[in-house]
Amino acid sequence: MKLAVRLPYKKWLQWLILYMASLLVGVNVVAQDWPAEKVRQDFIALLARPATDRAPSFTVTVTDSVEIERGYFFSAPNEKVPVLIYRPKAAPRRWPVVVCLHGTGGSKDDAGIKSLLMQLVHAGFMAVSIDGRYHGERGMAAAGHNRYEEAIISAWRQRAGEPQAHPFFYDTVYDVWKLLDYLQTRSDIDTTRMGMMGISKGGIETWMAASVDRRIKVAVPVISVQSFAWSLSNDRWQGRANTIRTAHLAVAKDLGDTVINKENVQRLWNKIVPGITGEFDCPSMLRLFAPRPLLILNTANDANCPLPGAKIAYAATLKAYKTKQAQDKLKMDIAPQQPHVFTPLHQAMAIEWFKRWL
């Protein structure tokens, strides 16, 4: 028995184009095209929390070339967000600002992040970084304790009806939105010129936060664009799962499995990052950034962000930019024969992108 499905011609043609595109990159499933505004509102609603007093506090250190602020604000009553700010040492003015987000296991004080902040200052921007949830000053409680993975395991084991924590990406995205709220209160920032970039985990948080928050005018997600759904469907989930391997092992054990496998990986993702293989996957979210300037930086041999999935996300995004006649504001560069790494060339390209568009 054959199942015949009749669709309006235009819808049928769109489905056929998506299907053929998926074959070109080896996809065996066709992604649903959720209405863009619905995706935006649903993601904002998922992360919504009660407002809290930010109570910011900072100290300033002046060097020969830069003014450095260290401090914090609160994104929730018990969530102190450590902040590092580099500001050009020049006559007071309203500066364009770029937020830089670190990767898994890193912090705002990584040498690489500080180097980016300084490069941005030399290019004429104020540059800001925060510690993601359970990282940096919010991270290691004691030797041998990885608070990030401990928080993910705890969130996995939360019972139905309890407030669900989202330590894997989503909670830091919320902190980023609260950071933007704080930055908007400062007299030294041009709030019409705010950009964002992030590396790996920070890049994922960049495309999540910036896609739905229109205050971000320019974005550069680095080694982060992918399709979580494609990775699961094509048995390429291992690289991403290995970034939080201890958490995945705990989940596998809880489910009675002896090894990490596709099924228990998906069970964890479905609970702590709901929608990540559907409505909130990168191909669905990233297109929301159109028509704002967007530079996507990936590498060819990235196990964490397999290139076929990244190409699906780019194709969906390009379609949105074409619809808004903004193709000149979208660019993807793939470093050949490179693993999961932020190359020097890509660092230079990121700085130039902000200089051009922000």
Phi, psi and chi 1 to 4 in degrees:
 res  aa     phi    psi   chi1   chi2   chi3   chi4
   1 MET       -  128.6  177.4  179.8  177.2      -
   2 LYS  -100.6  140.1  -66.6 -177.0  177.8  179.3
   3 LEU   -97.6  119.3  177.6   63.5      -      -
   4 ALA  -102.3  127.2      -      -      -      -
   5 VAL  -117.7  122.1  179.9      -      -      -
   6 ARG  -101.5  127.4  -63.9 -175.2  179.5  -85.8
   7 LEU  -124.3  152.5  -63.3  171.3      -      -
   8 PRO   -55.4  147.2  -22.6   31.9      -      -
   9 TYR   -54.6  -45.1  175.8   76.3      -      -
  10 LYS   -63.4  -42.7 -176.3  176.1 -179.8  179.8
  11 LYS   -67.7  -39.1 -161.2   66.9  176.3  176.9
  12 TRP   -63.1  -40.5  178.2   87.7      -      -
  13 LEU   -65.8  -40.6 -176.2   59.5      -      -
  14 GLN   -61.8  -43.2  -70.0  175.1  -15.1      -
  15 TRP   -62.1  -41.6 -177.0   92.3      -      -
  16 LEU   -64.8  -41.5  179.7   60.9      -      -
  17 ILE   -63.2  -45.4  -68.9  170.6      -      -
  18 LEU   -61.0  -40.1  -78.4  172.1      -      -
  19 TYR   -66.2  -45.1  177.1   72.1      -      -
  20 MET   -64.6  -38.8  -65.2  -56.9  -66.5      -
  21 ALA   -63.2  -38.4      -      -      -      -
  22 SER   -65.6  -35.1   72.6      -      -      -
  23 LEU   -65.0  -35.3  -68.7  179.7      -      -
  24 LEU   -64.0  -28.8  -70.4  174.7      -      -
  25 VAL  -110.0   11.7  -68.1      -      -      -
  26 GLY    82.6   22.8      -      -      -      -
  27 VAL   -86.7  136.4 -177.7      -      -      -
  28 ASN  -107.7   10.4   54.2   23.8      -      -
  29 VAL  -133.9  155.4  -67.7      -      -      -
  30 VAL  -106.8  123.3  178.0      -      -      -
  31 ALA   -72.3  140.2      -      -      -      -
  32 GLN   -77.6  142.9 -178.0  176.2  -13.5      -
  33 ASP   -97.5   90.6 -168.2   12.5      -      -
  34 TRP   -71.5  143.6  -75.5  -90.5      -      -
  35 PRO   -55.6  132.5  -23.9   33.4      -      -
  36 ALA   -58.8  -46.8      -      -      -      -
  37 GLU   -66.6  -32.6 -172.4   56.5   26.4      -
  38 LYS   -64.0  -43.1 -179.9 -179.1 -173.7  -55.4
  39 VAL   -59.0  -46.2  172.3      -      -      -
  40 ARG   -59.8  -51.1 -179.7  175.5 -179.0  -87.7
  41 GLN   -67.8  -37.9  -66.3  -61.4  -25.7      -
  42 ASP   -64.5  -39.8  -73.3   -8.0      -      -
  43 PHE   -69.6  -42.1 -167.4   64.5      -      -
  44 ILE   -60.8  -42.2  -68.6  172.0      -      -
  45 ALA   -65.7  -38.5      -      -      -      -
  46 LEU   -62.0  -38.0  175.8   65.7      -      -
  47 LEU   -93.7   -0.5  -87.6   61.3      -      -
  48 ALA   -61.6  136.8      -      -      -      -
  49 ARG  -135.9  161.4  -32.8  -80.1  169.5   90.7
  50 PRO   -63.1  145.3  -21.2   32.8      -      -
  51 ALA   -66.5  150.9      -      -      -      -
  52 THR  -140.7  160.3 -168.5      -      -      -
  53 ASP   -71.1  120.1 -178.6    4.5      -      -
  54 ARG   -68.1  -31.5  -72.5 -173.4  -66.2  -88.4
  55 ALA    42.4   56.7      -      -      -      -
  56 PRO   -68.7  149.6   26.3  -34.4      -      -
  57 SER  -148.1  129.1  177.4      -      -      -
  58 PHE  -141.9  151.9  -73.7   85.6      -      -
  59 THR  -121.8  152.6   59.5      -      -      -
  60 VAL  -118.8  136.4 -178.7      -      -      -
  61 THR  -122.0  130.8  -59.4      -      -      -
  62 VAL  -107.5  126.8  179.9      -      -      -
  63 THR  -112.2 -172.7   72.6      -      -      -
  64 ASP   -64.4  -31.1  -69.2  -18.3      -      -
  65 SER  -123.8  -10.3   58.6      -      -      -
  66 VAL  -152.9  149.6   63.3      -      -      -
  67 GLU  -101.3  127.3  -63.7 -178.9    0.0      -
  68 ILE  -114.4  126.1  -59.5  173.6      -      -
  69 GLU  -110.6  134.1  -68.2 -171.8   37.5      -
  70 ARG  -122.9  138.0  -74.8 -172.8  173.1  -86.5
  71 GLY   178.4 -150.5      -      -      -      -
  72 TYR  -162.2  167.0   60.5   83.8      -      -
  73 PHE  -143.3  169.5   68.7   91.9      -      -
  74 PHE  -105.3  129.3  -74.1   87.1      -      -
  75 SER   -95.0  -16.5   62.1      -      -      -
  76 ALA  -154.6  167.3      -      -      -      -
  77 PRO   -53.6  -34.6  -29.8   36.2      -      -
  78 ASN  -115.7   21.6  -63.7  -47.1      -      -
  79 GLU  -120.1   92.0  -76.8  -62.6  -22.9      -
  80 LYS   -84.2  123.3 -179.1 -173.4  -72.6 -171.8
  81 VAL  -103.1  108.2 -177.1      -      -      -
  82 PRO   -69.6  138.0  -18.1   32.7      -      -
  83 VAL  -129.6  141.1 -175.7      -      -      -
  84 LEU  -124.7  126.1  177.7   62.6      -      -
  85 ILE  -125.2  129.2  -60.5  174.2      -      -
  86 TYR  -109.9  127.0  -80.7   34.0      -      -
  87 ARG  -127.1  136.4 -178.0  175.5   54.8 -120.5
  88 PRO   -56.4  141.7  -24.7   35.3      -      -
  89 LYS   -88.1   95.1 -172.3  178.2  177.9 -177.7
  90 ALA  -156.6  180.0      -      -      -      -
  91 ALA   -57.9  142.4      -      -      -      -
  92 PRO   -54.9  137.3  -24.7   34.7      -      -
  93 ARG  -164.5  177.7   53.2  169.1  -75.4 -166.2
  94 ARG   -93.1  116.4  -72.5 -175.4  175.2  -89.5
  95 TRP   -96.6  143.2  -61.9   96.5      -      -
  96 PRO   -66.1  148.4   25.8  -32.5      -      -
  97 VAL  -129.2  143.8   63.0      -      -      -
  98 VAL  -123.8  126.2  177.8      -      -      -
  99 VAL   -90.8  131.0  175.2      -      -      -
 100 CYS  -118.8  126.5  -59.4      -      -      -
 101 LEU  -112.5  136.0  -56.6  178.5      -      -
 102 HIS   -84.0  171.8   64.1   77.3      -      -
 103 GLY   -95.2 -176.5      -      -      -      -
 104 THR   -60.0  130.4  -59.1      -      -      -
 105 GLY    81.6   -3.0      -      -      -      -
 106 GLY   -98.2 -165.2      -      -      -      -
 107 SER  -161.3  172.5   79.1      -      -      -
 108 LYS   -64.0  -20.3   68.7 -176.3 -174.9  -45.6
 109 ASP   -96.4    7.5  -70.0  -62.9      -      -
 110 ASP   -57.4  145.8  -72.7   -9.3      -      -
 111 ALA   -58.5  -39.6      -      -      -      -
 112 GLY   -64.9  -39.7      -      -      -      -
 113 ILE   -67.4  -44.2  -66.4  -64.7      -      -
 114 LYS   -62.4  -36.2  -72.2 -177.2  173.6  179.3
 115 SER   -62.9  -42.8  174.3      -      -      -
 116 LEU   -62.6  -43.5  -79.1  173.6      -      -
 117 LEU   -59.0  -42.8  -59.2 -176.6      -      -
 118 MET   -68.0  -40.9 -172.0   61.2   77.5      -
 119 GLN   -59.8  -39.6  -70.4  178.8   60.7      -
 120 LEU   -67.8  -38.9  -74.6  161.0      -      -
 121 VAL   -60.6  -45.0  164.0      -      -      -
 122 HIS   -64.6  -23.8  -69.5  159.8      -      -
 123 ALA   -87.7   -0.8      -      -      -      -
 124 GLY    99.4   21.7      -      -      -      -
 125 PHE  -116.9  155.1  -59.1   97.6      -      -
 126 MET   -82.3  143.2 -177.2 -175.4  -68.0      -
 127 ALA  -129.2  138.2      -      -      -      -
 128 VAL  -134.0  140.6  179.6      -      -      -
 129 SER  -139.2  152.7 -171.9      -      -      -
 130 ILE  -127.9  161.9   65.2  170.4      -      -
 131 ASP   -83.0  125.4  -75.0  -30.2      -      -
 132 GLY   -65.5  166.7      -      -      -      -
 133 ARG   -54.6  131.1  -65.2  -83.1  178.9  116.3
 134 TYR    65.6   25.8  -49.1  104.3      -      -
 135 HIS  -128.8  160.0  -75.0   73.7      -      -
 136 GLY    57.0 -129.5      -      -      -      -
 137 GLU   -64.7  -15.9  -64.4  178.2   48.9      -
 138 ARG  -101.1   13.2  -49.2  165.4   82.2 -179.7
 139 GLY  -105.1 -105.7      -      -      -      -
 140 MET   -61.4  112.6  -56.9  -66.4  -78.8      -
 141 ALA   -78.6  -32.8      -      -      -      -
 142 ALA  -159.0  162.4      -      -      -      -
 143 ALA   -55.5  131.9      -      -      -      -
 144 GLY    87.2   -3.4      -      -      -      -
 145 HIS  -106.0  119.6  -73.7  -93.5      -      -
 146 ASN   -98.5   96.4 -174.8  -33.9      -      -
 147 ARG   -63.0  -28.8  -70.5 -163.3   62.4 -150.7
 148 TYR   -62.2  -53.8 -176.2   46.9      -      -
 149 GLU   -70.6  -33.1  -63.4 -156.5   65.3      -
 150 GLU   -61.6  -39.7  -71.0  173.4   -4.7      -
 151 ALA   -67.3  -37.3      -      -      -      -
 152 ILE   -65.5  -43.1  -68.8  170.1      -      -
 153 ILE   -63.3  -43.1  -65.3  168.2      -      -
 154 SER   -61.3  -42.7  177.5      -      -      -
 155 ALA   -64.2  -38.8      -      -      -      -
 156 TRP   -60.7  -37.0  156.8 -105.3      -      -
 157 ARG   -89.2    2.2  -69.2  174.0  176.7  164.9
 158 GLN   -63.6  141.8  -73.8 -179.4  -85.3      -
 159 ARG   -84.7  156.6  -61.4  179.5 -177.2  -84.7
 160 ALA   -57.4  135.8      -      -      -      -
 161 GLY    97.4  -20.0      -      -      -      -
 162 GLU   -80.5  149.2  -64.7  178.6  -13.8      -
 163 PRO   -57.2  124.4  -22.6   33.2      -      -
 164 GLN   -85.1  122.5 -179.1   62.5   55.0      -
 165 ALA   -83.2  153.2      -      -      -      -
 166 HIS  -132.2   63.5  -56.7  -73.9      -      -
 167 PRO   -67.2  -19.5   23.7  -33.6      -      -
 168 PHE   -87.4   94.2 -164.6   38.5      -      -
 169 PHE    79.6  -60.3  -54.0  131.7      -      -
 170 TYR   -61.9  -41.5  -71.5  177.1      -      -
 171 ASP   -64.8  -35.9  -74.3  -17.6      -      -
 172 THR   -70.5  -35.0  -64.6      -      -      -
 173 VAL   -57.1  -44.2  168.3      -      -      -
 174 TYR   -60.3  -43.0  178.1   79.9      -      -
 175 ASP   -60.6  -36.7  -69.9  -16.5      -      -
 176 VAL   -63.2  -43.6  169.5      -      -      -
 177 TRP   -60.9  -40.1  -70.8  -18.9      -      -
 178 LYS   -68.9  -32.2  -62.4  -61.6  100.9  179.6
 179 LEU   -60.6  -44.7  170.6   66.6      -      -
 180 LEU   -61.8  -38.1  -61.1 -178.8      -      -
 181 ASP   -58.2  -44.2  -69.9  -14.1      -      -
 182 TYR   -65.6  -46.2  163.1   67.3      -      -
 183 LEU   -59.0  -32.8  -65.9  177.6      -      -
 184 GLN   -66.4  -16.9  -74.1 -171.0  -56.4      -
 185 THR   -86.8   -9.2   69.3      -      -      -
 186 ARG   -86.5  140.5  -66.6 -178.9   58.8  119.1
 187 SER   -82.0   -9.0   60.8      -      -      -
 188 ASP  -101.7   13.9   56.5   -5.8      -      -
 189 ILE  -122.7  134.8  -71.8  177.1      -      -
 190 ASP   -84.6   98.9 -177.5  -13.8      -      -
 191 THR   -72.2   -4.8   57.5      -      -      -
 192 THR   -88.4   -3.1   68.2      -      -      -
 193 ARG  -132.6   66.8  -60.6  170.0   67.1 -166.6
 194 MET  -112.0  128.8  -63.6 -161.7  -65.5      -
 195 GLY  -121.2  172.0      -      -      -      -
 196 MET  -150.3  142.6 -174.1  178.6  -63.1      -
 197 MET  -143.7  157.9   67.6  177.0  -65.3      -
 198 GLY  -158.8  155.8      -      -      -      -
 199 ILE  -113.4  128.2  -54.5  162.8      -      -
 200 SER    57.6 -116.5 -169.7      -      -      -
 201 LYS   -52.2  -43.3  177.9 -178.1   86.4   77.1
 202 GLY   -65.5  -29.6      -      -      -      -
 203 GLY   -70.0  -38.8      -      -      -      -
 204 ILE   -62.9  -44.6  -66.7  170.7      -      -
 205 GLU   -64.7  -29.0  -68.9  154.7   -2.2      -
 206 THR   -66.6  -51.5  -68.3      -      -      -
 207 TRP   -69.5  -25.8   58.5 -107.1      -      -
 208 MET   -71.3  -51.2  -73.2 -179.9  174.5      -
 209 ALA   -68.8  -45.9      -      -      -      -
 210 ALA   -76.3  -30.6      -      -      -      -
 211 SER   -60.6  -38.5  -69.7      -      -      -
 212 VAL   -98.5  -13.8  -55.9      -      -      -
 213 ASP  -104.0  105.9 -165.8  -35.5      -      -
 214 ARG   -74.4   -4.0  -61.0 -177.3  179.8  120.6
 215 ARG   -68.2  -24.8  -67.7  176.3  -66.8 -178.6
 216 ILE   -82.2  117.8  -65.8  -59.8      -      -
 217 LYS   -93.9  -24.0  -55.7  -55.1 -177.9 -175.5
 218 VAL  -142.0  139.5 -178.0      -      -      -
 219 ALA  -139.5  148.3      -      -      -      -
 220 VAL  -137.3   91.3 -177.4      -      -      -
 221 PRO   -80.5  129.0   25.3  -28.9      -      -
 222 VAL  -112.3  133.7 -179.0      -      -      -
 223 ILE    35.1   56.8   50.6  175.4      -      -
 224 SER  -147.9  -22.7   58.4      -      -      -
 225 VAL   -73.9  133.4  167.4      -      -      -
 226 GLN  -169.3 -173.0   61.8 -163.7  -76.7      -
 227 SER  -132.0  112.8  168.0      -      -      -
 228 PHE   -62.8  -37.7  -75.3   80.8      -      -
 229 ALA   -64.3  -44.0      -      -      -      -
 230 TRP   -61.6  -42.0 -175.5   91.7      -      -
 231 SER   -60.5  -42.0  -64.7      -      -      -
 232 LEU   -68.3  -44.1  -81.9  177.3      -      -
 233 SER   -68.2  -23.9  -63.2      -      -      -
 234 ASN  -114.5   19.3  -68.3  -87.3      -      -
 235 ASP    55.3   44.2 -161.8   32.5      -      -
 236 ARG  -124.6   31.2  -63.0  -79.3  -64.7  -81.5
 237 TRP   -85.8  -11.0   47.7  -93.8      -      -
 238 GLN   -61.8  -42.9  -66.8   85.8   -9.2      -
 239 GLY   -60.4  -47.6      -      -      -      -
 240 ARG   -64.5  -42.8  178.2   56.4   53.3 -159.9
 241 ALA   -63.5  -34.3      -      -      -      -
 242 ASN   -68.3  -16.4  -78.9  -23.0      -      -
 243 THR   -68.7  -22.7   64.7      -      -      -
 244 ILE  -133.7   52.6   51.4  169.0      -      -
 245 ARG   -60.3  -41.6 -178.3  174.0  177.4   78.0
 246 THR   -60.0  -41.1  -61.2      -      -      -
 247 ALA   -64.0  -43.9      -      -      -      -
 248 HIS   -65.2  -35.5  -82.9  -68.2      -      -
 249 LEU   -64.3  -39.9  -76.0  169.9      -      -
 250 ALA   -64.2  -41.0      -      -      -      -
 251 VAL   -64.3  -44.5  171.4      -      -      -
 252 ALA   -56.9  -45.6      -      -      -      -
 253 LYS   -63.0  -42.4 -177.0  177.6 -179.8 -179.8
 254 ASP   -59.4  -32.3  -73.8   -8.4      -      -
 255 LEU   -90.9    3.8  -65.6  172.9      -      -
 256 GLY    83.1   15.4      -      -      -      -
 257 ASP   -97.1  152.4  -64.3  -30.6      -      -
 258 THR   -95.6  -13.6   57.5      -      -      -
 259 VAL  -138.6  161.2  -63.4      -      -      -
 260 ILE   -74.0  131.0  -57.8  171.4      -      -
 261 ASN  -140.3  174.1   58.0   41.2      -      -
 262 LYS   -55.5  -41.5  171.0 -176.7  172.4 -178.5
 263 GLU   -67.8  -45.7  -71.7   71.1   27.4      -
 264 ASN   -75.4  -26.2   52.5   53.6      -      -
 265 VAL   -61.9  -47.2  166.4      -      -      -
 266 GLN   -65.4  -35.2 -173.4  162.8   19.0      -
 267 ARG   -62.3  -42.5  -72.6  -80.9  -63.3  -86.2
 268 LEU   -65.6  -48.3  175.3   61.5      -      -
 269 TRP   -59.1  -42.5  -69.2   -0.9      -      -
 270 ASN   -61.1  -31.5  -74.9  -12.9      -      -
 271 LYS   -86.0  -47.0 -177.3  165.0 -173.7 -179.0
 272 ILE   -95.6  -18.0   65.6  168.3      -      -
 273 VAL  -132.4   64.7  -83.7      -      -      -
 274 PRO   -58.1  137.3   21.1  -33.4      -      -
 275 GLY    89.5   -2.8      -      -      -      -
 276 ILE   -68.5  -21.5 -163.4   65.6      -      -
 277 THR  -102.6   12.6   60.1      -      -      -
 278 GLY  -140.8 -109.0      -      -      -      -
 279 GLU   -59.5  -32.6 -171.2  178.3    6.8      -
 280 PHE  -107.4   16.5  -53.3  138.0      -      -
 281 ASP   -70.9  159.3 -160.1   -5.0      -      -
 282 CYS   -57.5  -43.3 -170.3      -      -      -
 283 PRO   -59.7  -29.8  -26.8   37.1      -      -
 284 SER   -80.9  -40.8  177.6      -      -      -
 285 MET   -79.1  -43.2  -66.8  -84.1  -78.2      -
 286 LEU   -63.0  -32.0 -164.1   60.9      -      -
 287 ARG   -63.5  -20.3   62.6 -164.0  167.1  102.9
 288 LEU   -68.1  -16.2  -53.8 -174.6      -      -
 289 PHE   -73.4  -19.3 -156.8   75.4      -      -
 290 ALA   -60.2  139.6      -      -      -      -
 291 PRO  -101.8   23.3   37.5  -35.0      -      -
 292 ARG   -72.5  150.1  -65.7  166.5  -73.8  166.6
 293 PRO   -60.6  127.3  -25.9   36.4      -      -
 294 LEU  -136.9  122.4  173.9   64.5      -      -
 295 LEU  -112.8  120.3  173.6   62.2      -      -
 296 ILE  -103.5  122.5  -59.0  167.3      -      -
 297 LEU  -118.0  113.0  -60.8  173.6      -      -
 298 ASN  -128.2  171.3  -82.9   64.6      -      -
 299 THR  -123.9  156.1   57.1      -      -      -
 300 ALA   -71.8  -31.7      -      -      -      -
 301 ASN  -113.9   37.8  -61.9  -26.3      -      -
 302 ASP   -84.2  110.9 -170.7  -18.0      -      -
 303 ALA   -71.6  -27.6      -      -      -      -
 304 ASN   -75.6  -32.6  -66.2    7.1      -      -
 305 CYS  -129.1   76.0  -52.3      -      -      -
 306 PRO   -54.1  135.7  -26.9   35.9      -      -
 307 LEU   -58.8  -39.8 -170.9   55.3      -      -
 308 PRO   -57.8  -40.0  -27.1   37.0      -      -
 309 GLY   -66.4  -38.1      -      -      -      -
 310 ALA   -63.0  -37.2      -      -      -      -
 311 LYS   -67.9  -32.9  -72.0 -177.0  175.8  179.2
 312 ILE   -63.4  -45.0  -66.2  170.9      -      -
 313 ALA   -62.1  -42.1      -      -      -      -
 314 TYR   -64.1  -41.8  174.7   73.2      -      -
 315 ALA   -61.9  -42.4      -      -      -      -
 316 ALA   -65.3  -37.7      -      -      -      -
 317 THR   -70.8  -42.2  -54.5      -      -      -
 318 LEU   -59.5  -40.0  178.0   60.0      -      -
 319 LYS   -58.7  -42.8  178.1 -178.4  175.6 -177.6
 320 ALA   -66.5  -39.1      -      -      -      -
 321 TYR   -68.4  -36.6  -85.0   76.0      -      -
 322 LYS   -65.5  -39.2  -74.7 -177.3  175.8  178.5
 323 THR   -59.7  -34.9  -61.8      -      -      -
 324 LYS   -99.3   11.6  -62.4 -172.8  177.3 -175.9
 325 GLN    51.3   48.0  -61.1 -177.9  -32.3      -
 326 ALA  -129.2   30.2      -      -      -      -
 327 GLN   -58.1  -28.5  -59.2   96.9  -57.2      -
 328 ASP   -69.1  -13.8   62.6  -42.6      -      -
 329 LYS   -98.1    5.7  -65.0  179.8 -179.3  177.7
 330 LEU  -121.3  131.3  173.4   65.7      -      -
 331 LYS  -145.8  140.4 -178.3  176.9 -179.8  179.1
 332 MET  -124.2  131.0 -178.0  178.8 -167.2      -
 333 ASP  -124.1  130.8 -168.6   84.8      -      -
 334 ILE  -115.2  115.4  -58.4  166.7      -      -
 335 ALA   -73.9  120.7      -      -      -      -
 336 PRO   -70.8  144.4   26.1  -33.6      -      -
 337 GLN    57.0   29.8  -58.6  178.1  -21.4      -
 338 GLN  -115.6  143.2  -68.6  -68.2  -32.2      -
 339 PRO   -81.6 -153.9   32.5  -35.0      -      -
 340 HIS   -78.3   83.5 -171.9   71.1      -      -
 341 VAL  -148.7  146.0   62.2      -      -      -
 342 PHE   -92.9  103.5 -171.8   18.9      -      -
 343 THR   -76.8  156.4   69.2      -      -      -
 344 PRO   -57.5  -39.3  -27.4   36.3      -      -
 345 LEU   -62.0  -42.7  177.4   58.7      -      -
 346 HIS   -66.7  -33.9  -83.0  175.6      -      -
 347 GLN   -61.1  -44.3  -68.2 -177.6   40.8      -
 348 ALA   -65.0  -39.9      -      -      -      -
 349 MET   -63.5  -38.8  -69.5  176.6   66.1      -
 350 ALA   -62.9  -46.6      -      -      -      -
 351 ILE   -61.5  -43.5  -59.6  -61.2      -      -
 352 GLU   -64.9  -34.4  -72.5  -56.7  -46.5      -
 353 TRP   -63.7  -43.4 -169.5 -101.1      -      -
 354 PHE   -67.3  -38.0  -73.2  116.8      -      -
 355 LYS   -62.8  -37.5  -71.7  170.6   63.9  175.3
 356 ARG   -72.0  -42.1  178.0 -178.2  179.0 -173.4
 357 TRP  -108.6  -21.3  -66.8  109.2      -      -
 358 LEU  -102.9      - -167.3   61.2      -      -
